[in-house]
Amino acid sequence: MFHLGSSVRQRAFGRCTSSKPDFAASAIRRQIQTQRFQPFVPPPPSSLGKAAPPKTYRRTRKWGRRLVYLTLTSGVIYAIDTQFYASSLTRSARTFATGVLVASDYKINFRAHPPLGGTISDLHRRSAERLSDLLSTNGGLYLKIGQAIAMQSAVLPPEFQAMFAKMFDDAPQNDWKDVEKVIREDFGKSPQEVFGISLAGEPGKGVMETTARASASVAQVHWARLADGREVAIKIQKREIEKQVGWDLWAFKVVTKIYSTIFDLPLYNLVPYITERLELETDFVNEADNAERMAQLVSNEPRLNGRVYIPKVYRELSSKRVMTAEWIEGVRLWDKDGITASWRGGRGRGSPGSHGTPLDRPRNVNVNQTSREASLSGKLKPDRTYWRGSNGKGGLGVSLKDVMTTMVDLFSAQMFLWGVVHCDPHPGNILVRRLPSGKAELVLLDHGLYIQMNPKFRHEYALFWKSLLTFDNKTLNRIVEGWGIRNPDIFASATLMRPYTGGDMTTSASIKKGLSGKEEQERAYEMQQKMRKGMKQILGDEEKWPHELIFIGRNLRIVQGNNQFLGSPVNRIKITGTWASRSLAESPDLGWREKFANLGRHMVFKFVLFSSDVVFWASKVRQFFGVGGGMEDEMERQMKNIAKDFGVELNHGVFDG
């Protein structure tokens, strides 16, 4: 019975598990439960052990509070900086961050095979983009510094040349309300009271355009006609510049100090002189002084009087941040067609305002029409382009050679005869007018950036130029050694902006030595490293190095670019050298015996310069037949060939576009 019952139970259980195994197993377990039922009773507290302390998250809350405090502090500082300091702290922080990023990138990746970030060309490109963005974003003096770099960008990598060409674009202009605030802060009166104008067109009062005619990095220029009929250019400093200039120059000093230390370049000793010049450029009283002094020097020089004009400054309407000068009608230097196209303004007449004559009344225009609508439109200045003819295609009808001869004469006289040098002669600061005689007249604007050369240095610089053109290496080496320069060949080539072939060329040989047989990237890296050493040799002894050479080189570079842009119509080297030699015989600082001796040497020097004329006219013949460029183009080609051996890609077209 037991076995039978067990078998039956097994078959019954098997049938159950085959159909619903989980349910059947559960049912069996319930059936065989033998323990006594006990209801659930919570365990007593004594059996649970000691309770763990609650989590307070003290570190998280501490850092959270710090984050909140930091955010609030940063917000307050940003608000104060924006409201009261014209974002000077923000601009400085942006400068330091970009400077550290660029310096770190070069320190890590400037080598034949960069460990991070591609090739050396990629390194130059991203660094140029970062610096260009920094200068454009910060604006103000940063744009001025960017323009200075752009003028010397020919010796920078091509990636920098492309980026810094944008620095010459017009800067955004400030609103009229900011202009009013600057005038009120400087004069204690409204623009209407200071200039006797009315923005509503009241009879008997002058008018002023509320929209600037031109806007640069530091200031903008508005046209106005005073109640007495004088038309003036009112140059007004941008309101934020006064608050930013101190911080900007301090940041410039700090960044230069860091770079000088990291890259072992003797640059920092030049910074105080550069910052002093830039700070003076924001002082319009200084600019007015420079303009009046230059006007006096030009009027006393028979070779320039009548060919160069400096606009009059109205001191009673000027201050440290506002300068009022006569309005000039003229053609910009970069408008070659406007300079050379045929004159249609009438025989025996000059262009409007030439040689300081009062501006003529505009034709077919009621000059007293000063309606409120016209004032608000910002277009009040009369149109005086009648001399271009009915189709507007006429020009001044003057010679480009006449224009460039006057320009080179002017800046050569500044360097070698007077020692007072305008250091920003870019095309935007030079206007051309036509005299009644049909000759060209140059108008020089923007007299903020000047340097003064003491007589000793001026005589040395004139003798240096004369020695360059006569291959007087003994004198040349003596002069540059006194300036602390240990690399006369490269410095001479940089001054002439053409290869100097009168030296022993040992510098060139040492730079190119030992570079053959290596792959291109390694060769480029080694050449750039050797050029850095060459730069240190040019700067030489920081204590002896004349700081004026920085801005003199800038002047020479811009004048060379102007001549090349106009097609090299003059032999710039010969004209400059002639002034250098002649000044040694005319300088009032020299005794009569030395003057007489220098006069004899000058006659010999003029004969020696005949060879320079041969080269110039040969280039003009090739240019005429379309088989070559002008003399400046030929010199640039030679400099590019030599520079390639040094690992530098020259690009002198800074004014293109």
KOLVO-352479 format. One record per residue (C-alpha): y, z, x. Coordinates in steps of 0.2 Angstrom, whole numbers, plus 5000, padded with zeros to 4 digits. Layout:
<sites>
YZX;...
</sites>
This chain:
<sites>
500050005000;501150045014;500849885023;501049785007;502649865002;503349845019;502949655019;503649635002;505249725008;505349615023;505149455013;506449515000;507649565015;507349395023;507749305007;509349405006;509949375024;509549195022;510749175008;512149305011;511849395028;513449495029;513349565011;511549605013;511749695029;513149795022;512149845007;510749905017;511850015028;512550095013;510850135006;510250215022;511750325025;511150505027;512750595032;513650715020;515250645013;516850725020;518650675014;519850625028;520850765034;522350745047;522050825064;523050985066;524650975077;523851085090;522550955094;523750815097;524450865114;526250875120;527350735112;528150605124;530050615125;530950475115;531550325125;533450325128;533650155137;534950245148;534950105162;535049965149;536450055140;537350085156;537349895161;537749855144;539349955145;539749885161;539549715154;540749755140;542049835152;541949685163;542149565149;543649655142;544449675159;544149495163;544949445146;546449555149;546649495167;546549315160;547749345146;549049425158;548749285171;548949145158;550449225150;551449295165;550749215181;550549025175;548649045178;548949075197;547449195198;546249085189;546848935200;546549035216;544849095210;544348915206;544948865224;543948995232;542348955222;542448775226;542948805244;541348915247;540248795238;540848645248;540748745264;539048805261;538448635256;539148565273;538448705283;536648685276;536648495274;537748415287;536348355299;535348205302;534048245289;534848365276;533548485270;534348485252;535348355243;534848185250;535848095264;537548135273;538348005261;537748095246;538448255254;540148175256;540148105239;539848265229;541048365241;542448235237;542148245219;542248435219;543848435229;544648295219;544148385202;544948545210;546548465215;546748375198;546348525188;547448645197;548948525198;550648575204;550648595223;548748555224;549248375219;550548375233;549148435245;547948295238;549248165241;549548225259;547648205261;547548035253;548847975265;547748015280;546147975270;545847815282;544947935294;543948015281;542247955275;542347815262;541747935248;543348035251;544447875251;543847825234;544147995226;545848035234;546647865229;546847945212;548048075218;549547955216;549347935198;550748005187;550548195183;550648255165;552448305160;553048465153;553648485135;555548485131;555448675127;554848715145;556348605151;557548705141;556848865147;557048815166;558848755163;559248925153;558449025167;559448945181;561148915172;561149045159;561648915146;560748785136;560548595141;561948555129;563148675137;562748635155;562748445153;563948425139;562648325129;562148325111;560348285105;561048245087;562248115093;563948205090;565448095095;566248125111;564748205119;563448145131;561648105128;559948155136;558248095134;556948235130;555548135137;555448115156;555547945164;554448005178;553348155181;552648205198;551648355204;553148475206;554548405194;554948275181;556548165179;557548145164;558948015161;560648065154;562348005151;563748135153;565248135142;566248055155;565047905155;564147935171;562347905170;561248035179;559448075184;559148255181;557648315191;556948475183;555548575192;554048615181;554248795174;552548855181;552848805199;553948945203;552549075198;551148965206;551848925223;551649085232;549849105226;549448925229;550048925247;549149095250;547549015244;547848865255;548048985270;546449085266;545348925263;546048845279;545649005289;543849005283;543548825286;544348845304;543148985307;541548905300;541848735307;542648785323;544148675321;545948735328;546848705311;547448875306;548948875318;549648725309;549548805292;551148915293;552248765297;551448655283;551648795270;553448815275;553848635273;552948625256;553848785250;555548705255;555048555244;555148665229;556948715233;558148585226;559648655235;558748615251;558348435244;560248415240;560748475258;559448345265;560148205254;561948235258;561548245277;560548085277;561947995267;563148055281;562047995295;561847825287;563647805284;564047835302;562747715309;563447535308;561747455310;561247545293;562847565283;562847435269;560947415270;560347585265;560947695250;560747875247;561147935228;562548055226;562148235221;563148325208;563148505215;564048575200;562548515189;561248575201;560248735205;558748785214;557648705201;558748575194;559548435203;560748305196;561048145205;561747975200;560547865191;559847715201;559347545194;558247455206;556547375209;555047475215;554347435232;552647385225;553447255213;553347105225;553746985212;555247075206;555847085224;555546895228;555746805212;557346695210;558946785206;559646745188;561046865187;562446755192;563146685209;564046815220;563446965209;562347105214;561047195204;561647345193;562447485203;562247405220;563047495235;563647635223;564747525211;564847595193;563447535182;564047395171;564047415152;562447355145;562547185136;562347175117;562147355116;563347485108;563347615122;564047745110;562547735098;561747905099;560947925083;559748075080;558347955077;558647875094;558748035103;557148095096;556247935101;556647975119;557247795122;559147805125;559447725142;560147555141;559147405146;559947315161;558647185165;559747035160;559746975178;557846935176;558346795164;557846755146;556046745150;556046905160;555246825176;556746825187;556946945202;558147005215;557846845226;557846945242;556746925257;555247045260;555647025279;557447095275;556747235265;555447295278;556647265293;557847385285;556447515281;555747515299;557547525306;557947675295;556447775299;556547735317;558347795318;557847955309;556447985322;557247925339;559147935336;559448085323;557948185324;558048215305;556448135297;556048095279;554148125278;553748055260;554247865260;552947805249;553347655237;553847765223;555247845233;556047675238;557047565227;557647395231;559347315225;560247155228;561947155236;563247025231;562946945248;561146915243;560447035255;559247175251;559847355249;558647505251;558847665240;557947815247;557447945235;556648115235;557348215250;556348365248;555148345263;556048335279;555748395297;556948425311;556548375329;557448465343;558248355356;556948395369;555448345358;556448195351;556748125369;554948155374;554348065358;555447915361;554847905379;553047925373;553247765362;554047665376;552647715387;551347655374;552047485374;552247465393;550547545397;551447675407;549947785408;550647905420;552147945410;551047945394;549848065401;551148185407;551948195390;550348215380;549748345392;551348445389;550948435371;549248515374;548348355369;546748315380;546348155373;547748025376;546747865371;546347915354;548047995351;548847835357;547847735345;548147845331;550047835334;550047645335;548747625322;547947495333;546747515348;547747565363;547047455377;548147525391;547147685395;545547705404;544447715388;543447855395;543547945378;542747795369;541347775382;540947965381;540847955362;539747805361;538647865376;536847905372;536747845354;535747685356;533947675350;534047805336;533847775318;535447745308;535647915300;535448015316;536647895325;537947925311;537748105312;537948115331;539448005330;540248115317;539848265328;540648185343;542148135333;542448315328;542448365346;543748225349;544848295335;544748465344;545348375360;546748295351;547348455344;547048535361;548148685365;548648755348;550148845356;550848685364;550448565350;552048505342;551848535323;553148405319;551848275324;550948305308;552348245297;552948115309;551148035308;551248045289;552947945290;552247815302;550647795291;551547765275;552847645283;551347545291;550547545273;552147475265;552247335278;550447295276;550547295257;552047175258;551047055269;551647115286;553347025286;553947105301;553347165319;553347345315;552747395332;554147295341;555547365330;554947545332;554747525351;556547445352;557347595343;556347715354;556947635370;558747605364;558947785358;558647845376;560247755381;561247805366;560747985363;562248105363;561248245370;560948145387;562248135402;563147975405;562147935421;560447955412;561047845398;561647715410;559947715419;559047705402;560147565397;559547465412;557747505408;558047455390;558447285395;556847265405;555947345390;556547205378;555847075390;554147155390;554147165371;554046975371;552146985372;552147085356;553146935348;551846815354;550446915345;551546935329;551946745327;550146695331;549646805316;550946725305;550346555309;548546605305;549246685289;550246525284;548646415286;547546545277;546446575291;546946765293;547946905287;549646975294;549847075310;549447235301;547847165294;547347105311;547747275319;546747365305;545247245308;545247295326;545447485322;543947465310;542847385323;543247525335;543047665322;541347605317;540747645334;541447815331;540547835315;542147825304;542447695290;544347655290;545147605274;547047585275;547247515257;547947675250;549247585239;548047465232;548047465213;
</sites>
